[in-house]
Amino acid sequence: MGLLLGIILATMYGVLTSISGVLQLKEKQIPFLSAVSMFIFGALIVLTALLIMVHSIMFTLLLFSLLVIHIVALINGFYLFGRINISHHFFRLVISLFIIVLIK
């Protein structure tokens, strides 16, 4: 049951991240590469979550994708607000850790 919940949560997180990347591409408030990275790594989170039981490397790709999303989100925060929003990134960290615990 935990694995299924982790897959669902990771898929939702990836889809929402990809959507934010697409929206930022349209808004042009952050660098092009940051917006594209949000879209690509959000999609990679969805892909790895759905294929997590097929191959063991998927978990490693999921961890890498979550890490990249955190880094890009920090960069985007600087571009949008000129600072890091601690509560926003703490929430991202909690969700990511929850996904990792459920899927592992």
N, C-alpha and C positions, 0 to 999 in steps of 0.2 A: 504494500500500500504506500509506503514511504517513497519508493522509487517512482511510482506513478505520479504522486503529488509533486515530486521534484521535477519530473519531466514536464508536467503541466505548468508549474511555476517558471521553469527555465524557458519554456516556449513562449509564455506570456511576456516575460521580461525581454526576450529577444525580439519579439514582434514589436513591442512598445519602443524599444531602443531603435529598431530599424525605422519605424514611423517617425521618430524624432529626427533621425538623420535625414530623411526625405524632406520633412518640414523645414529643417535648417538649410537644406540645399535651396529651397524656394525663398526663404527669408534672407539668406546671405548675411547672417549676423556673425557667423563663425567662419574660419577658413574652410575652403572647399574640401581639403584633405580630411579635416576633422569630421565634417558632415558625412563624407563618403565612408570614413572609418566607422562611424556609428552605424551606418546602414549595413556595411559588410560584416562587421563583427556581431551585430545583432542577429543577422541572418545566420551566421556561423553558430551562434548559440542555439538557435532553433534547430539547425541541422544536426549538431552534435547531441542535443538533448533527445532528438527523435531516433538517432542511431546509436545511442549509448550502450545498448545491449548487444549490438552487432560486432563491435570491435573495441578492444581495450584502449586504443589510442584516442578514442572519442572523449574520454574523461580528461585527458591531457589537453586536448584542443579546447574543451569547455573551460578549463581553468585558465588557459592562455587568453581566450576570448573575453572572459570576465575581467581579467587583469587589464587588457588593452582598453576595454570600455571604461574602466575606472580612471585610467590615465587620460584618455581622451576627454572624459567628463570634467576632470580637473582643468585641463587646458581650455575647454569650452567655457567653464565658469570664469576664468580669467578674462577671456574675450568678451563675454556678455556682461559681467558685473565688476570686473577688476579685482576680484577676491575669491577665496574659496568659501563656499557655503558648507560649513561643517555638518550641520544636521542633514543636508541633502546627501552628502557623501557617506555619512554614517549609516543612513537608511539604505543606500546602495550596498554598502559593505554587509549589513545585516542580511539583506535579501540574497546577496551572493553566497554568503556563508551558509545560509539556510538551504539554498539550492545544492551546494556542495555536500553538505551533511546528508541531505535526503537522497542524493544520487549515489554517493559513495557507499 
